[in-house]
Amino acid sequence: MPAPQAPTSPAAAVDPNQPVSDPATRAEQEPVDVSPLAPVAVAHPADFGNGIVASVAAVEGVDVEATRPGETAGPAAAVRVTVENSSGVPVNLDGLVVNASDESGTPLVPNFTSHAHPLSGVLAPGQSREGTYVFRTDGGLDGLTIDIHHDTTANFVVITT
């Protein structure tokens, strides 16, 4: 029986045609400090610096029920996020994370009721897609900060209401 072959490195197995945020390549990346981009207002696009552009189309007040552990019922903000891919390569939207905080900087609890439609799947070059993220609030929508992160860059988009 032949001697077992040493496993090939994951880098040698990476397909250059895979989405830029292929989970197989994420483990190889060195840790880096995250960098907030200059804040923009709702409806203003912000480029992560790599051709992926995000914006918040609207923030609307909704009432939500608690359906999962950790969720609470009551007033919430439904944040409509649009992502456009101008990078020239497919982008895996599963690597997108959206967080929100109130005007004092307190993180808002996400809610995954019927109002929430997070982005997922692969976004082809030249395409855009919209998803909705829901966060419990005290009822107010002014003074919210929405941070949008993508695993292809240390930069993150900051949007204020």
GISUL-V125824 format. One record per run of one state. SS is the DSSP state (a for helix, b for strand, c for the rest). FROM is the first residue (numbers start at 1). TO is the last residue. If there is no record, write none. Layout:
SS&FROM&TO / SS&FROM&TO
This chain:
c&1&9 / a&10&13 / c&14&22 / a&23&26 / c&27&34 / b&35&36 / c&37&39 / b&40&41 / c&42&45 / b&46&47 / c&48&51 / b&52&64 / c&65&73 / b&74&85 / c&86&90 / b&91&92 / a&93&95 / b&96&101 / c&102&106 / b&107&107 / c&108&109 / b&110&111 / c&112&116 / b&117&117 / c&118&121 / b&122&123 / c&124&127 / b&128&136 / c&137&144 / b&145&150 / c&151&154 / b&155&160 / c&161&161
